[in-house]
């Protein structure tokens, strides 16, 4: 059972949706991610695409994010995330959008300071989503985009973005990007 690793809601357990489509980000990866983001979370506007259990958005809210939008394409899973938002009492910070990521990017308003993309590892690098983030002006100046992917995957160049960092944790890798000016 995944749990929130830090902040006001630290150690609260999250019920994981009953679906093989959900692959929760491992706890040590979340802890490392939020250690890297420590200076950027307080007051940040966060977009979590492919939210799954919602854990990344919940971590951000727990650590002081001002606004979190969790996007999940599977309606049942999105409903489970909405229930968790209610249970945790963070509805004033976290909004759940039950829609495929591409459609959601046309419906939501930005800008966002942090964007976390965690698509299924077997899918192609979501270049179209990264392009839409730029086209729709959903990124704040200095926004950071984090893409979780299988460590064995070699990422292509991503038009409009500059890689700033990559971290590998066993089978999981986090690639950090900023939009090019």
N, CA, C and O of each residue as an XYZ file, in Angstrom:
724
protein
N       0.852     -1.175      0.000
C       0.000      0.000      0.000
C       0.902      1.243      0.000
O       1.668      1.450      0.941
N       0.811      2.077     -1.060
C       1.663      3.265     -1.099
C       1.313      4.237      0.028
O       0.191      4.250      0.536
N       2.294      5.043      0.401
C       2.030      6.051      1.422
C       2.742      7.342      1.075
O       3.679      7.360      0.277
N       2.282      8.423      1.686
C       2.888      9.732      1.497
C       4.144      9.769      2.355
O       4.107      9.430      3.538
N       5.264     10.185      1.750
C       6.549     10.069      2.436
C       6.969     11.297      3.231
O       7.868     11.201      4.067
N       6.337     12.463      2.994
C       6.781     13.641      3.730
C       5.743     14.743      3.776
O       4.687     14.646      3.152
N       6.052     15.786      4.519
C       5.164     16.934      4.628
C       4.064     16.716      5.649
O       4.137     15.809      6.479
N       3.033     17.569      5.577
C       1.927     17.536      6.545
C       1.200     16.202      6.585
O       0.720     15.790      7.641
N       1.113     15.524      5.450
C       0.378     14.258      5.373
C       1.305     13.051      5.424
O       0.887     11.928      5.142
N       2.569     13.287      5.785
C       3.565     12.216      5.810
C       3.091     10.992      6.562
O       2.485     11.091      7.629
N       3.379      9.828      5.983
C       3.058      8.483      6.488
C       1.582      8.095      6.334
O       1.205      6.987      6.715
N       0.733      8.984      5.782
C      -0.657      8.586      5.498
C      -0.648      7.575      4.357
O       0.028      7.767      3.347
N      -1.404      6.501      4.532
C      -1.467      5.445      3.517
C      -2.493      5.790      2.453
O      -3.516      6.419      2.725
N      -2.194      5.364      1.234
C      -3.088      5.591      0.103
C      -3.617      4.255     -0.382
O      -2.851      3.326     -0.640
N      -4.918      4.170     -0.503
C      -5.497      2.967     -1.093
C      -5.177      2.985     -2.579
O      -5.459      3.959     -3.276
N      -4.600      1.925     -3.041
C      -4.239      1.842     -4.451
C      -5.429      1.331     -5.244
O      -6.044      0.340     -4.852
N      -5.771      1.987     -6.355
C      -6.879      1.513     -7.170
C      -6.644      0.076     -7.613
O      -5.509     -0.315     -7.886
N      -7.702     -0.702     -7.684
C      -7.605     -2.101     -8.083
C      -7.525     -2.198     -9.601
O      -8.526     -2.435    -10.278
N      -6.329     -2.012    -10.116
C      -6.156     -2.053    -11.562
C      -4.726     -2.410    -11.892
O      -3.791     -1.926    -11.254
N      -4.559     -3.259    -12.890
C      -3.210     -3.596    -13.334
C      -2.619     -2.447    -14.151
O      -1.434     -2.464    -14.481
N      -3.447     -1.445    -14.476
C      -2.982     -0.292    -15.252
C      -2.197      0.697    -14.388
O      -1.568      1.616    -14.913
N      -2.231      0.511    -13.077
C      -1.549      1.440    -12.169
C      -0.202      0.848    -11.762
O      -0.115     -0.287    -11.295
N       0.848      1.654    -11.954
C       2.195      1.274    -11.555
C       2.712      2.390    -10.650
O       3.294      3.360    -11.134
N       2.502      2.258     -9.329
C       2.919      3.345     -8.434
C       4.421      3.608     -8.510
O       5.224      2.681     -8.621
N       4.782      4.875     -8.448
C       6.193      5.255     -8.391
C       6.750      4.728     -7.073
O       6.175      4.985     -6.016
N       7.867      3.991     -7.121
C       8.433      3.434     -5.883
C       8.725      4.527     -4.849
O       9.091      5.649     -5.199
N       8.556      4.176     -3.576
C       8.741      5.113     -2.481
C      10.094      5.800     -2.489
O      10.167      7.007     -2.260
N      11.166      5.064     -2.746
C      12.496      5.699     -2.716
C      12.659      6.680     -3.866
O      13.393      7.661     -3.743
N      11.972      6.425     -5.002
C      12.034      7.358     -6.127
C      11.290      8.639     -5.754
O      11.765      9.740     -6.033
N      10.099      8.491     -5.109
C       9.345      9.677     -4.660
C      10.160     10.492     -3.664
O      10.227     11.717     -3.766
N      10.776      9.817     -2.703
C      11.571     10.531     -1.708
C      12.716     11.287     -2.355
O      12.974     12.440     -2.010
N      13.405     10.647     -3.293
C      14.508     11.307     -3.989
C      14.003     12.476     -4.824
O      14.607     13.549     -4.823
N      12.890     12.272     -5.542
C      12.308     13.330     -6.362
C      12.002     14.555     -5.518
O      12.380     15.670     -5.878
N      11.321     14.356     -4.400
C      10.929     15.500     -3.583
C      12.111     16.104     -2.821
O      12.053     17.262     -2.407
N      13.154     15.347     -2.640
C      14.388     15.917     -2.095
C      15.003     16.863     -3.128
O      15.485     17.940     -2.776
N      14.989     16.465     -4.389
C      15.499     17.311     -5.479
C      14.638     18.567     -5.615
O      15.160     19.659     -5.838
N      13.314     18.410     -5.482
C      12.375     19.513     -5.694
C      12.145     20.377     -4.455
O      11.384     21.343     -4.516
N      12.782     20.051     -3.346
C      12.509     20.682     -2.056
C      12.356     22.205     -2.139
O      11.418     22.763     -1.568
N      13.250     22.866     -2.832
C      13.229     24.333     -2.903
C      12.125     24.866     -3.819
O      11.808     26.055     -3.779
N      11.537     23.989     -4.646
C      10.571     24.445     -5.642
C       9.118     24.149     -5.285
O       8.220     24.688     -5.931
N       8.855     23.325     -4.293
C       7.498     22.852     -4.017
C       6.606     23.877     -3.326
O       5.450     24.050     -3.711
N       7.124     24.550     -2.321
C       6.301     25.495     -1.547
C       5.675     26.533     -2.482
O       6.383     27.292     -3.145
N       4.343     26.556     -2.526
C       3.611     27.517     -3.341
C       3.550     27.193     -4.821
O       3.013     27.981     -5.599
N       4.089     26.050     -5.228
C       4.134     25.684     -6.652
C       2.775     25.251     -7.182
O       1.912     24.778     -6.441
N       2.617     25.428     -8.482
C       1.453     24.917     -9.212
C       1.940     23.678     -9.953
O       2.839     23.760    -10.791
N       1.337     22.521     -9.638
C       1.840     21.228    -10.093
C       0.811     20.533    -10.982
O      -0.378     20.496    -10.666
N       1.286     19.987    -12.094
C       0.460     19.183    -12.991
C       1.013     17.773    -12.992
O       2.179     17.560    -13.322
N       0.177     16.802    -12.621
C       0.564     15.391    -12.585
C      -0.215     14.674    -13.682
O      -1.405     14.402    -13.528
N       0.463     14.367    -14.796
C      -0.176     13.663    -15.908
C       0.023     12.163    -15.737
O       1.114     11.722    -15.375
N      -1.012     11.380    -15.991
C      -1.017      9.931    -15.767
C      -0.877      9.696    -14.263
O       0.049      9.018    -13.816
N      -1.792     10.255    -13.497
C      -1.684     10.325    -12.035
C      -1.719      8.976    -11.328
O      -1.137      8.842    -10.251
N      -2.379      7.979    -11.895
C      -2.425      6.673    -11.222
C      -3.027      6.794     -9.835
O      -4.178      7.208     -9.698
N      -2.275      6.443     -8.807
C      -2.773      6.508     -7.424
C      -2.924      7.946     -6.935
O      -3.565      8.190     -5.912
N      -2.341      8.893     -7.657
C      -2.375     10.290     -7.227
C      -1.251     10.639     -6.286
O      -1.170     11.772     -5.811
N      -0.372      9.676     -6.004
C       0.655      9.849     -4.975
C       1.585     11.038     -5.219
O       1.952     11.731     -4.270
N       1.969     11.285     -6.462
C       2.882     12.408     -6.722
C       2.181     13.727     -6.375
O       2.770     14.591     -5.725
N       0.937     13.879     -6.804
C       0.177     15.084     -6.471
C      -0.056     15.222     -4.981
O       0.012     16.326     -4.441
N      -0.333     14.106     -4.307
C      -0.544     14.148     -2.850
C       0.736     14.550     -2.131
O       0.696     15.323     -1.174
N       1.880     14.022     -2.592
C       3.176     14.413     -2.007
C       3.376     15.919     -2.158
O       3.784     16.601     -1.218
N       3.079     16.432     -3.366
C       3.270     17.868     -3.619
C       2.366     18.696     -2.703
O       2.809     19.680     -2.111
N       1.101     18.294     -2.589
C       0.168     19.015     -1.712
C       0.627     18.939     -0.257
O       0.554     19.931      0.468
N       1.094     17.780      0.167
C       1.559     17.585      1.532
C       2.748     18.475      1.859
O       2.936     18.880      3.006
N       3.547     18.776      0.842
C       4.773     19.546      1.043
C       4.607     21.029      0.715
O       5.595     21.759      0.634
N       3.357     21.482      0.525
C       3.123     22.914      0.411
C       2.798     23.459     -0.968
O       2.778     24.677     -1.144
N       2.540     22.602     -1.958
C       2.146     23.109     -3.279
C       0.849     23.900     -3.138
O      -0.022     23.534     -2.348
N       0.721     24.969     -3.892
C      -0.478     25.813     -3.832
C      -1.629     25.207     -4.632
O      -2.794     25.367     -4.269
N      -1.303     24.515     -5.717
C      -2.324     23.956     -6.597
C      -1.760     22.705     -7.243
O      -0.621     22.692     -7.709
N      -2.574     21.642     -7.266
C      -2.192     20.396     -7.924
C      -3.344     19.972     -8.817
O      -4.492     19.915     -8.375
N      -3.036     19.673    -10.079
C      -4.020     19.111    -10.995
C      -3.530     17.716    -11.353
O      -2.473     17.553    -11.962
N      -4.317     16.706    -10.965
C      -3.978     15.312    -11.246
C      -4.850     14.825    -12.393
O      -6.077     14.827    -12.298
N      -4.212     14.413    -13.466
C      -4.922     13.968    -14.664
C      -4.789     12.454    -14.788
O      -3.685     11.910    -14.802
N      -5.936     11.786    -14.878
C      -5.953     10.329    -15.024
C      -7.003      9.960    -16.061
O      -8.161     10.362    -15.943
N      -6.609      9.200    -17.074
C      -7.497      8.833    -18.165
C      -8.488      7.744    -17.841
O      -9.551      7.684    -18.459
N      -8.180      6.882    -16.896
C      -9.080      5.796    -16.518
C     -10.072      6.342    -15.485
O      -9.672      6.732    -14.388
N     -11.344      6.372    -15.828
C     -12.356      6.991    -14.949
C     -12.444      6.331    -13.577
O     -12.597      7.022    -12.570
N     -12.350      5.001    -13.523
C     -12.412      4.311    -12.227
C     -11.249      4.710    -11.334
O     -11.417      4.963    -10.141
N     -10.060      4.761    -11.939
C      -8.874      5.132    -11.179
C      -8.979      6.599    -10.750
O      -8.644      6.939     -9.615
N      -9.441      7.465    -11.652
C      -9.620      8.883    -11.314
C     -10.607      9.041    -10.162
O     -10.406      9.881     -9.285
N     -11.670      8.240    -10.157
C     -12.647      8.301     -9.074
C     -11.990      7.902     -7.741
O     -12.265      8.508     -6.705
N     -11.127      6.886     -7.774
C     -10.418      6.473     -6.549
C      -9.518      7.606     -6.053
O      -9.388      7.808     -4.846
N      -8.899      8.341     -6.971
C      -8.053      9.471     -6.574
C      -8.924     10.567     -5.955
O      -8.542     11.164     -4.949
N     -10.085     10.834     -6.547
C     -11.010     11.830     -5.979
C     -11.427     11.451     -4.567
O     -11.499     12.310     -3.688
N     -11.703     10.166     -4.342
C     -12.063      9.709     -2.990
C     -10.915      9.944     -2.016
O     -11.133     10.354     -0.876
N      -9.685      9.680     -2.471
C      -8.513      9.892     -1.612
C      -8.342     11.381     -1.291
O      -7.960     11.734     -0.175
N      -8.622     12.249     -2.261
C      -8.546     13.701     -2.028
C      -9.499     14.080     -0.896
O      -9.139     14.843      0.001
N     -10.716     13.540     -0.947
C     -11.699     13.824      0.107
C     -11.229     13.296      1.456
O     -11.283     14.007      2.459
N     -10.767     12.039      1.480
C     -10.304     11.431      2.730
C      -9.156     12.223      3.353
O      -9.092     12.376      4.572
N      -8.257     12.723      2.518
C      -7.092     13.458      3.004
C      -7.427     14.920      3.336
O      -6.630     15.610      3.972
N      -8.602     15.386      2.906
C      -9.008     16.758      3.189
C      -8.205     17.803      2.427
O      -7.921     18.880      2.953
N      -7.841     17.487      1.190
C      -7.010     18.411      0.411
C      -7.708     18.870     -0.873
O      -7.049     19.216     -1.853
N      -9.030     18.870     -0.859
C      -9.795     19.301     -2.022
C      -9.578     20.761     -2.383
O      -9.825     21.152     -3.524
N      -9.125     21.571     -1.443
C      -8.845     22.983     -1.724
C      -7.548     23.159     -2.511
O      -7.290     24.240     -3.040
N      -6.728     22.104     -2.595
C      -5.457     22.172     -3.312
C      -5.460     21.279     -4.554
O      -4.967     21.677     -5.610
N      -6.016     20.075     -4.425
C      -5.925     19.072     -5.491
C      -7.229     18.968     -6.275
O      -8.306     18.804     -5.703
N      -7.107     19.069     -7.600
C      -8.218     18.865     -8.523
C      -7.894     17.647     -9.371
O      -6.771     17.505     -9.855
N      -8.874     16.768     -9.552
C      -8.687     15.578    -10.380
C      -9.434     15.783    -11.692
O     -10.607     16.156    -11.699
N      -8.744     15.536    -12.798
C      -9.355     15.619    -14.121
C      -9.373     14.206    -14.694
O      -8.325     13.612    -14.946
N     -10.582     13.677    -14.897
C     -10.741     12.332    -15.444
C     -10.850     12.436    -16.959
O     -11.944     12.552    -17.512
N      -9.699     12.392    -17.619
C      -9.658     12.505    -19.074
C      -8.289     12.044    -19.550
O      -7.313     12.119    -18.804
N      -8.210     11.565    -20.792
C      -6.883     11.262    -21.341
C      -6.015     12.521    -21.301
O      -6.520     13.636    -21.436
N      -4.726     12.336    -21.118
C      -3.810     13.465    -20.932
C      -3.921     14.502    -22.048
O      -3.971     15.702    -21.774
N      -3.960     14.054    -23.295
C      -4.013     15.017    -24.399
C      -5.271     15.876    -24.330
O      -5.200     17.094    -24.491
N      -6.406     15.255    -24.095
C      -7.664     16.007    -23.996
C      -7.624     16.959    -22.803
O      -8.078     18.100    -22.893
N      -7.080     16.482    -21.692
C      -7.009     17.310    -20.483
C      -6.189     18.572    -20.724
O      -6.521     19.634    -20.197
N      -5.129     18.469    -21.509
C      -4.282     19.640    -21.749
C      -5.022     20.736    -22.510
O      -4.611     21.896    -22.476
N      -6.098     20.385    -23.189
C      -6.922     21.401    -23.853
C      -7.951     21.999    -22.903
O      -8.509     23.059    -23.186
N      -8.211     21.329    -21.770
C      -9.255     21.779    -20.839
C      -8.729     22.541    -19.635
O      -9.447     23.361    -19.064
N      -7.511     22.288    -19.248
C      -6.998     22.889    -18.010
C      -6.335     24.229    -18.293
O      -5.910     24.518    -19.411
N      -6.263     25.030    -17.242
C      -5.620     26.339    -17.322
C      -4.310     26.285    -16.558
O      -4.233     25.686    -15.486
N      -3.304     26.897    -17.097
C      -2.005     26.980    -16.453
C      -1.813     28.368    -15.899
O      -2.792     29.083    -15.687
N      -0.628     28.758    -15.667
C       0.587     27.988    -15.926
C       0.946     27.102    -14.728
O       0.436     27.272    -13.620
N       1.848     26.146    -15.000
C       2.329     25.230    -13.972
C       3.832     25.416    -13.795
O       4.566     25.655    -14.754
N       4.266     25.302    -12.552
C       5.688     25.421    -12.219
C       6.398     24.076    -12.341
O       7.580     24.008    -12.679
N       5.649     23.001    -12.057
C       6.186     21.644    -12.127
C       5.193     20.762    -12.874
O       3.989     20.813    -12.620
N       5.702     19.962    -13.788
C       4.864     19.002    -14.512
C       5.526     17.642    -14.373
O       6.717     17.487    -14.642
N       4.739     16.656    -13.951
C       5.235     15.290    -13.804
C       4.506     14.399    -14.789
O       3.282     14.279    -14.733
N       5.250     13.771    -15.693
C       4.675     12.852    -16.679
C       5.120     11.439    -16.339
O       6.316     11.169    -16.235
N       4.166     10.544    -16.167
C       4.482      9.156    -15.856
C       3.585      8.244    -16.692
O       2.745      7.527    -16.148
N       3.766      8.272    -18.029
C       2.934      7.418    -18.880
C       3.343      5.954    -18.740
O       4.396      5.657    -18.177
N       2.519      5.037    -19.248
C       2.934      3.625    -19.228
C       4.315      3.483    -19.868
O       4.582      4.075    -20.914
N       5.180      2.705    -19.246
C       6.550      2.570    -19.732
C       6.618      2.036    -21.158
O       7.553      2.360    -21.891
N       5.645      1.223    -21.564
C       5.668      0.623    -22.895
C       5.300      1.618    -23.999
O       5.554      1.356    -25.174
N       4.706      2.750    -23.633
C       4.294      3.716    -24.657
C       5.493      4.540    -25.133
O       6.524      4.620    -24.465
N       5.326      5.138    -26.291
C       6.366      5.993    -26.857
C       6.564      7.226    -25.969
O       5.682      7.588    -25.191
N       7.711      7.854    -26.092
C       7.948      9.115    -25.382
C       6.849     10.086    -25.806
O       6.633     10.275    -27.003
N       6.150     10.705    -24.857
C       4.971     11.523    -25.179
C       5.320     12.905    -25.752
O       5.007     13.940    -25.163
N       5.980     12.887    -26.920
C       6.409     14.148    -27.539
C       5.229     15.068    -27.811
O       5.347     16.286    -27.674
N       4.081     14.492    -28.200
C       2.899     15.324    -28.487
C       2.421     16.055    -27.232
O       1.966     17.195    -27.323
N       2.518     15.420    -26.069
C       2.108     16.074    -24.822
C       3.092     17.188    -24.452
O       2.686     18.263    -24.010
N       4.364     16.923    -24.634
C       5.373     17.938    -24.341
C       5.200     19.136    -25.277
O       5.358     20.282    -24.858
N       4.876     18.870    -26.542
C       4.616     19.951    -27.493
C       3.392     20.753    -27.072
O       3.408     21.983    -27.117
N       2.316     20.052    -26.658
C       1.088     20.739    -26.232
C       1.315     21.624    -25.008
O       0.731     22.703    -24.912
N       2.140     21.190    -24.091
C       2.447     22.016    -22.917
C       2.988     23.372    -23.355
O       2.654     24.402    -22.771
N       3.826     23.361    -24.386
C       4.385     24.619    -24.897
C       3.344     25.406    -25.690
O       3.165     26.604    -25.471
N       2.660     24.729    -26.610
C       1.683     25.400    -27.478
C       0.560     26.057    -26.693
O       0.098     27.137    -27.060
N       0.121     25.424    -25.625
C      -1.002     25.933    -24.831
C      -0.535     26.877    -23.717
O      -1.339     27.313    -22.893
N       0.751     27.186    -23.695
C       1.314     28.086    -22.673
C       0.994     27.607    -21.255
O       0.629     28.402    -20.390
N       1.133     26.318    -21.032
C       0.828     25.745    -19.722
C       2.026     25.756    -18.770
O       1.906     25.377    -17.605
N       3.180     26.191    -19.276
C       4.378     26.216    -18.435
C       4.701     27.640    -17.990
O       4.734     28.571    -18.795
N       4.939     27.783    -16.694
C       5.379     29.061    -16.144
C       6.844     29.281    -16.557
O       7.533     28.325    -16.915
N       7.319     30.527    -16.509
C       8.749     30.737    -16.737
C       9.533     29.899    -15.723
O       9.156     29.822    -14.554
N      10.603     29.285    -16.166
C      11.441     28.452    -15.300
C      10.759     27.155    -14.860
O      11.233     26.502    -13.931
N       9.660     26.769    -15.507
C       8.967     25.524    -15.145
C       9.886     24.330    -15.361
O      10.737     24.331    -16.251
N       9.698     23.320    -14.536
C      10.464     22.090    -14.633
C       9.506     20.964    -15.009
O       8.453     20.792    -14.396
N       9.892     20.204    -16.027
C       9.103     19.060    -16.477
C       9.905     17.810    -16.146
O      11.066     17.682    -16.534
N       9.271     16.889    -15.423
C       9.925     15.641    -15.029
C       9.209     14.500    -15.726
O       7.987     14.375    -15.646
N       9.986     13.666    -16.413
C       9.433     12.544    -17.159
C       9.972     11.247    -16.551
O      11.172     10.978    -16.606
N       9.060     10.440    -15.964
C       9.448      9.137    -15.416
C       9.353      8.108    -16.528
O       8.346      8.027    -17.232
N      10.417      7.321    -16.680
C      10.428      6.303    -17.736
C      11.285      5.115    -17.304
O      11.975      5.169    -16.285
N      11.232      4.045    -18.092
C      12.059      2.877    -17.814
C      13.527      3.264    -18.009
O      13.871      3.925    -18.989
N      14.374      2.858    -17.093
C      15.784      3.241    -17.137
C      16.468      2.736    -18.410
O      17.429      3.349    -18.874
N      15.995      1.654    -18.966
C      16.630      1.101    -20.164
C      16.303      1.905    -21.431
O      16.942      1.710    -22.465
N      15.320      2.802    -21.359
C      14.926      3.610    -22.520
C      15.913      4.755    -22.724
O      16.305      5.438    -21.778
N      16.296      4.944    -23.965
C      17.129      6.097    -24.321
C      16.185      7.124    -24.923
O      15.502      6.856    -25.911
N      16.156      8.300    -24.315
C      15.224      9.329    -24.757
C      15.726     10.030    -26.009
O      16.924     10.271    -26.156
N      14.802     10.355    -26.912
C      15.188     11.153    -28.075
C      15.361     12.609    -27.644
O      15.010     12.983    -26.525
N      15.907     13.418    -28.546
C      15.906     14.856    -28.290
C      14.451     15.303    -28.249
O      13.631     14.833    -29.037
N      14.136     16.199    -27.342
C      12.759     16.658    -27.205
C      12.694     18.109    -27.676
O      13.188     19.009    -26.998
N      12.082     18.331    -28.842
C      12.041     19.688    -29.400
C      11.412     20.684    -28.421
O      10.361     20.425    -27.835
N      12.087     21.834    -28.260
C      11.577     22.891    -27.398
C      12.026     22.781    -25.957
O      11.709     23.650    -25.145
N      12.766     21.718    -25.620
C      13.197     21.496    -24.236
C      14.697     21.241    -24.174
O      15.322     20.787    -25.133
N      15.244     21.553    -23.008
C      16.647     21.285    -22.721
C      16.703     20.383    -21.492
O      16.081     20.673    -20.470
N      17.445     19.301    -21.598
C      17.621     18.381    -20.475
C      18.528     19.031    -19.434
O      19.568     19.599    -19.770
N      18.121     18.941    -18.161
C      18.937     19.535    -17.096
C      19.504     18.495    -16.134
O      20.455     18.766    -15.400
N      18.908     17.301    -16.148
C      19.337     16.306    -15.165
C      18.666     14.978    -15.486
O      17.572     14.949    -16.049
N      19.324     13.879    -15.127
C      18.698     12.555    -15.219
C      19.160     11.757    -14.016
O      20.345     11.736    -13.682
N      18.211     11.104    -13.372
C      18.499     10.272    -12.208
C      17.976      8.867    -12.494
O      16.901      8.705    -13.072
N      18.739      7.856    -12.089
C      18.332      6.475    -12.309
C      18.273      5.774    -10.959
O      19.198      5.858    -10.151
N      17.155      5.079    -10.735
C      16.923      4.330     -9.498
C      16.528      2.916     -9.896
O      15.339      2.625    -10.030
N      17.490      2.043    -10.085
C      17.188      0.679    -10.527
C      16.578      0.692    -11.922
O      17.230      1.100    -12.883
N      15.329      0.247    -12.038
C      14.640      0.183    -13.333
C      13.934      1.473    -13.704
O      13.384      1.582    -14.799
N      13.941      2.463    -12.801
C      13.202      3.707    -13.007
C      14.176      4.864    -13.233
O      15.183      4.986    -12.536
N      13.864      5.709    -14.215
C      14.664      6.907    -14.462
C      13.767      8.131    -14.445
O      12.607      8.068    -14.852
N      14.306      9.237    -13.975
C      13.640     10.525    -14.007
C      14.464     11.469    -14.861
O      15.640     11.703    -14.582
N      13.848     12.011    -15.901
C      14.519     12.985    -16.763
C      13.908     14.351    -16.473
O      12.686     14.492    -16.437
N      14.751     15.351    -16.268
C      14.314     16.709    -15.915
C      14.574     17.631    -17.098
O      15.666     17.637    -17.667
N      13.558     18.412    -17.464
C      13.656     19.309    -18.618
C      13.142     20.697    -18.267
O      12.295     20.862    -17.389
N      13.672     21.691    -18.971
C      13.116     23.039    -18.939
C      12.857     23.431    -20.400
O      13.542     22.968    -21.312
N      11.866     24.282    -20.597
C      11.570     24.763    -21.940
C      12.686     25.697    -22.387
O      13.197     26.497    -21.603
N      13.055     25.583    -23.653
C      14.065     26.490    -24.189
C      13.422     27.855    -24.401
O      12.253     27.949    -24.772
N      14.200     28.917    -24.161
C      13.630     30.263    -24.322
C      13.275     30.553    -25.782
O      12.786     31.639    -26.094
